[in-house]
Amino acid sequence: MAQKLKIGLFGFGCVGQGLHYVLNNSTGFKADIIKIAVKNKYKERSVSKDLITFDKWDILNNPEINVIVELIDDADEAFNIVCEALKKGKQVVTANKKMLALHLEELVALQQKHNVSLLYEASAGGSIPIIRTLEEYFDNEELEKVTGIFNGTTNYILTKTINEKISYPLALQQAQDKGFAETDPINDVEGYDPKFKAVIIALHAFGLIIKSDDVLNIGITTLSENDINYACEKGYKIKLTPVIQHLENNKVAALVLPSFVKENNQLFNVENEFNGIIVEGKFSGEQFLQGKGAGSHPTGAAVLSDISALSHGYKYEYKKHTQKHATGHTNDVIVNAYLRYNKEADLKKIIFSEISEKYTSNAYNYIIGKINLQSLLENRDYVIKNNLFVSLVNNTIALSQEKKVNKA
């Protein structure tokens, strides 16, 4: 029999309101929200004032509340709340991917120490049940790669720039107007959000806890009309794609970069705020999952799914982590990339080991070839500061076996 859940909710923004709506309009599952902790004392809200508190301890110290749902946007405070809840023996659901990615090791240990469950399906794929798919369906099969579109905001922007030929600033404004992008969109457009999600997925897909600082993230802020025109001429679409790949040396490489996607790729027709995730198994082959990656109700539905799972005593077992499916993480790998650059001096900084194509003109220069991922990571700030644009030409990662040589 399902356990009766009494919920203490932290945050009543976009996702919190979405959870409240889907919880109250679901026919197959019921749970009670006892208290909602919020920060702004002057904001009007659509729920009774009796539900609202401005003191987190009203929830954390309430013995009636057995589930904490954390949906605030402050990663540091979210970590404090989640840790306190786990230590007090309360089950927890969160959607805070930054908090999780920065503290995975501590949070896994706390669950084991206090015999409680922390679920976070909504943190990694929006409405796509990717974590539970990895935990249950792929719990023993060795995976080759997980890639896809993990961020609905950037996918919406890229859909508008490619399909409708509108400018990047206008597409960003539209995303903000629809509630897909925050007022400060850095986490999305610079690739931090999908990087945090990639770190979370790496744990469940390959059993590794990777430090987020060790994962390259370059987003779409430097995308130009020339890059868009190049993609269109070649029949590509541009998608911001994390790639987490198991290598021949039993290590895992991970990155977040824009990618030129061909028509035969499953991600080609994933548009607007939708996410798409491709899981490649050693024996099962390629599996594709698609769903909304942004929005109040889709994310609220993912949170509700975790709450429902808690009512049946569900916990992540972290089987791949226990089985040690991979020995470690590495950036000493080669990727095939497009670089739009300004001057030849840029190629002294961003060094290609092999060049397959190069074009120069007064207005537009690009180069395509092989480059070491560690070199890109070390020069990330240079790329952004100088308004260069980097995109994967394919998302295959290969082990590095030769020294970098500049043939430009």
C-alpha positions in Angstrom: 0.0 0.0 0.0 1.2 3.5 -0.9 2.4 5.6 2.0 0.4 8.8 2.7 2.7 11.7 2.0 2.7 15.1 3.8 4.7 17.6 1.8 6.7 20.6 2.8 7.4 22.6 -0.4 10.2 25.1 -0.8 9.6 27.6 -3.5 6.4 28.6 -5.3 7.7 29.9 -8.6 7.2 28.4 -12.1 7.9 24.8 -11.1 6.3 25.0 -7.7 3.1 26.4 -9.1 3.2 23.7 -11.8 3.5 21.0 -9.2 0.6 22.5 -7.2 -1.5 22.4 -10.3 -0.7 18.9 -11.5 -0.9 17.5 -7.9 -4.4 18.9 -7.5 -5.5 17.8 -11.0 -4.2 14.2 -10.9 -6.7 11.4 -10.5 -4.4 8.5 -9.7 -2.4 9.9 -6.8 -3.0 12.2 -3.8 -0.7 13.9 -1.4 -1.1 16.9 0.9 1.0 20.1 0.8 1.2 21.1 4.4 3.4 24.2 4.1 5.1 26.2 1.4 8.2 28.2 2.3 8.8 31.3 0.2 11.2 34.3 0.3 9.2 37.3 -0.9 6.8 38.5 1.7 5.0 40.9 -0.6 4.2 38.8 -3.6 0.6 37.8 -4.2 0.1 34.1 -4.5 -2.7 31.8 -5.7 -2.9 29.7 -2.5 -4.2 30.3 1.0 -2.0 32.4 3.2 -2.3 29.7 5.8 -0.1 27.5 3.6 2.7 30.1 3.4 5.7 30.4 5.7 8.9 32.5 5.5 10.8 30.3 8.0 12.3 27.1 6.6 12.3 25.6 10.1 8.5 25.6 10.1 8.9 22.9 7.5 12.1 21.1 8.5 11.1 20.8 12.2 7.5 19.8 11.5 7.1 16.1 12.4 4.0 15.8 10.3 5.9 16.5 7.1 7.6 13.4 5.8 8.6 14.7 2.3 10.5 17.8 1.4 10.2 19.1 -2.2 12.9 21.6 -2.9 12.2 23.9 -5.9 14.1 27.2 -5.2 16.7 28.8 -7.5 19.5 29.3 -4.9 21.8 26.3 -5.1 23.7 27.0 -1.9 20.5 27.3 0.2 18.9 24.4 -1.6 21.9 22.2 -0.5 21.5 23.4 3.1 17.8 22.5 3.0 18.3 19.1 1.4 21.0 18.2 3.8 19.0 19.1 6.9 16.0 17.2 5.6 18.0 14.0 4.9 19.6 14.2 8.3 16.2 14.5 9.9 15.1 11.3 8.1 12.8 13.0 5.6 12.5 11.9 2.0 13.4 14.6 -0.5 12.6 15.5 -4.1 14.5 18.3 -5.9 14.8 19.7 -9.3 18.0 21.8 -8.6 20.5 20.4 -11.1 23.3 22.9 -10.1 23.0 21.9 -6.4 23.1 18.2 -7.3 26.0 18.5 -9.7 28.1 20.3 -7.2 27.4 18.0 -4.3 26.6 14.6 -5.7 29.2 12.7 -3.6 27.9 14.2 -0.3 24.3 13.7 -1.2 24.8 10.0 -2.1 26.6 9.4 1.2 23.9 11.2 3.2 21.2 9.0 1.7 23.1 5.9 2.6 23.9 7.1 6.1 20.4 8.1 7.1 18.6 5.4 5.0 16.4 8.0 3.2 15.7 8.7 -0.5 16.6 11.7 -2.6 14.9 11.7 -6.0 15.6 14.3 -8.8 14.1 13.2 -12.1 13.0 16.8 -13.0 16.7 17.9 -12.7 18.0 16.2 -15.8 15.5 16.0 -18.7 12.4 18.0 -18.0 9.5 15.7 -18.6 11.7 12.9 -19.9 12.2 10.1 -17.4 15.8 9.6 -18.2 17.2 9.0 -14.7 14.7 6.2 -13.9 15.3 4.8 -17.4 19.0 4.6 -16.7 18.5 3.3 -13.1 16.0 0.6 -14.0 16.1 -0.4 -17.7 19.8 0.1 -18.2 20.8 -0.9 -14.7 23.3 -3.6 -15.8 23.9 -3.0 -19.5 27.1 -1.3 -20.4 26.3 2.0 -22.2 28.4 3.5 -25.0 27.1 7.0 -25.1 24.4 9.4 -23.8 23.8 12.6 -25.8 21.0 14.9 -26.9 19.3 18.2 -26.2 19.1 18.7 -22.4 18.0 22.4 -22.4 14.7 23.5 -23.7 15.6 27.2 -23.6 18.5 27.1 -25.9 16.7 24.7 -28.2 13.8 27.2 -28.5 16.3 30.0 -29.4 18.1 27.8 -31.9 14.8 26.7 -33.5 13.9 30.4 -34.0 17.3 31.4 -35.4 17.5 28.5 -37.8 13.9 27.9 -38.9 12.6 31.5 -38.8 15.9 33.3 -39.4 15.3 35.7 -36.6 18.2 37.2 -34.7 19.7 35.6 -31.5 18.7 38.6 -29.3 15.1 38.5 -30.5 14.9 34.7 -30.1 16.2 35.1 -26.5 13.7 37.8 -25.8 10.9 35.6 -27.1 12.1 32.7 -24.8 12.1 35.1 -21.9 8.6 36.3 -22.7 7.3 32.7 -22.8 8.9 31.9 -19.4 11.4 29.5 -20.9 14.4 31.7 -20.1 15.3 33.6 -17.0 15.9 37.3 -16.9 19.5 36.4 -16.5 19.8 33.5 -19.0 23.6 32.7 -18.5 23.0 29.3 -17.1 21.1 28.2 -20.2 22.8 30.1 -23.1 26.4 29.5 -21.8 25.8 25.8 -21.4 26.0 25.5 -17.6 22.5 24.1 -17.2 23.1 21.1 -19.6 26.6 20.6 -18.1 25.1 20.1 -14.6 22.6 17.7 -16.2 25.4 15.8 -17.9 27.2 15.4 -14.6 24.0 14.0 -13.0 23.4 11.6 -16.0 27.1 10.5 -15.9 26.5 9.1 -12.4 23.5 7.0 -13.4 24.7 6.0 -16.9 28.4 5.2 -16.1 28.7 5.3 -12.3 31.0 8.3 -12.2 30.9 11.4 -10.1 32.6 14.0 -12.3 33.5 17.5 -11.1 31.6 20.0 -13.1 34.6 22.2 -13.5 36.3 19.4 -15.4 33.5 19.4 -18.0 33.8 21.8 -20.9 30.7 24.0 -21.6 30.5 26.4 -24.4 27.1 27.7 -25.3 25.4 29.7 -28.0 26.2 33.3 -27.0 28.7 33.8 -29.8 26.5 32.4 -32.5 26.6 34.7 -35.6 24.7 35.0 -38.8 27.7 33.5 -40.7 27.5 30.3 -38.5 23.8 30.0 -39.1 24.2 30.5 -42.9 27.0 27.9 -43.0 24.8 25.4 -41.2 21.8 26.1 -43.5 24.0 25.7 -46.6 25.2 22.4 -45.5 21.8 21.1 -44.5 22.5 21.2 -40.8 20.6 22.4 -37.8 22.5 23.7 -34.7 21.7 22.1 -31.4 23.4 22.5 -28.0 24.4 19.0 -27.2 26.0 17.4 -24.1 28.0 14.2 -25.0 28.9 11.7 -22.3 30.8 8.8 -23.9 32.5 5.6 -22.6 35.9 5.2 -24.2 38.0 2.2 -25.2 40.3 2.7 -22.1 37.3 2.4 -19.8 37.2 6.1 -19.0 34.4 8.5 -19.8 34.6 11.9 -21.6 32.0 14.6 -21.2 31.4 18.0 -22.8 28.7 20.5 -23.8 29.1 22.2 -27.2 26.9 23.3 -30.0 26.6 20.6 -32.7 25.9 20.6 -36.4 23.1 18.0 -36.7 22.3 16.1 -39.9 18.8 15.2 -41.1 19.3 11.5 -40.3 20.0 12.4 -36.6 17.1 11.9 -34.2 17.7 15.3 -32.8 17.2 17.1 -36.2 13.4 17.5 -35.7 13.5 18.2 -31.9 12.3 21.8 -31.9 11.3 24.6 -29.7 11.3 23.9 -25.9 11.5 20.1 -26.4 14.4 18.0 -25.2 15.6 14.8 -26.9 18.0 12.2 -25.4 19.8 9.4 -27.2 21.0 6.4 -25.2 23.4 4.0 -26.9 23.6 0.6 -25.3 26.3 -2.0 -26.0 23.7 -4.6 -26.7 20.4 -2.8 -27.1 21.6 -0.2 -29.6 20.2 3.3 -29.8 17.1 4.4 -27.8 15.5 7.9 -28.3 13.4 9.7 -25.7 11.7 13.1 -26.4 9.6 15.4 -24.2 9.2 19.0 -23.1 12.3 20.4 -21.4 10.9 23.6 -20.1 7.6 24.9 -18.7 5.7 24.8 -15.5 3.4 21.8 -16.0 5.9 19.4 -17.7 8.5 20.0 -15.0 5.8 19.8 -12.3 4.7 16.5 -13.7 8.3 15.1 -13.4 8.4 16.3 -9.7 5.0 14.6 -9.1 6.4 11.4 -10.6 9.1 11.4 -8.0 6.7 12.1 -5.2 4.5 9.2 -6.3 7.6 6.9 -6.4 8.4 7.9 -2.8 5.0 6.8 -1.7 6.0 3.2 -2.7 9.4 3.4 -1.0 11.5 4.0 -4.2 15.2 4.8 -3.9 18.0 5.1 -6.4 20.4 2.2 -6.1 23.3 3.8 -8.0 24.1 0.3 -9.4 26.6 1.5 -12.0 28.5 3.4 -9.3 28.6 0.3 -7.1 29.6 -1.9 -10.0 32.3 0.6 -11.2 31.4 0.5 -14.9 34.1 3.1 -15.7 37.5 3.8 -14.1 37.5 7.6 -14.4 37.0 10.8 -16.4 39.3 12.2 -19.0 39.6 15.2 -21.3 42.5 13.8 -23.2 40.4 13.1 -26.2 40.0 14.3 -29.8 36.8 15.9 -31.2 36.0 17.0 -34.7 35.0 20.7 -34.6 34.2 23.8 -36.6 35.8 27.0 -35.4 34.7 30.4 -36.7 37.7 32.7 -35.9 38.8 36.3 -36.3 42.5 36.2 -37.2 45.3 33.8 -37.6 46.5 34.5 -34.1 43.4 32.7 -32.9 44.8 29.5 -34.4 48.0 29.9 -32.3 45.7 29.6 -29.3 43.1 27.1 -30.5 45.4 24.5 -32.0 44.1 21.9 -34.4 46.0 18.6 -34.7 44.5 17.9 -38.1 42.6 20.2 -40.6 40.0 19.0 -43.1 38.7 22.3 -44.3 39.6 26.0 -44.0 38.0 29.1 -45.4 39.1 32.7 -45.1 37.7 36.0 -46.3 37.6 39.6 -45.2 34.3 39.0 -43.3 34.3 35.3 -42.3 36.9 32.7 -41.4 36.4 29.2 -40.3 38.3 26.0 -39.9 37.2 22.4 -39.5 39.4 19.6 -38.0 40.4 17.7 -35.0 41.2 19.3 -31.7 42.1 18.1 -28.2 39.2 18.6 -25.7 41.6 19.6 -22.9 42.9 22.4 -25.1 39.4 23.7 -25.7 38.7 23.5 -22.0 41.8 25.5 -21.2 40.9 28.1 -23.8 37.2 28.4 -23.1 37.4 32.0 -21.8 39.5 33.0 -24.8 36.8 31.6 -27.2 34.0 33.6 -25.5 36.0 36.8 -24.9 37.0 37.0 -28.5 33.5 36.0 -29.8 34.7 32.8 -31.5 32.1 30.1 -32.2 32.8 26.4 -31.8 30.6 23.6 -32.9 30.9 19.8 -33.1 30.8 18.5 -36.7 29.9 15.1 -35.3 29.6 14.1 -31.7 32.1 11.2 -31.8 34.9 11.4 -29.2 38.1 9.5 -29.9 41.1 8.8 -27.6 44.0 11.2 -28.1 47.0 9.3 -29.4 49.1 12.0 -30.9 50.6 15.4 -29.8 48.8 18.5 -30.9 50.4 20.0 -34.0 49.3 23.3 -35.5 49.0 22.9 -39.3 47.1 26.1 -39.8 
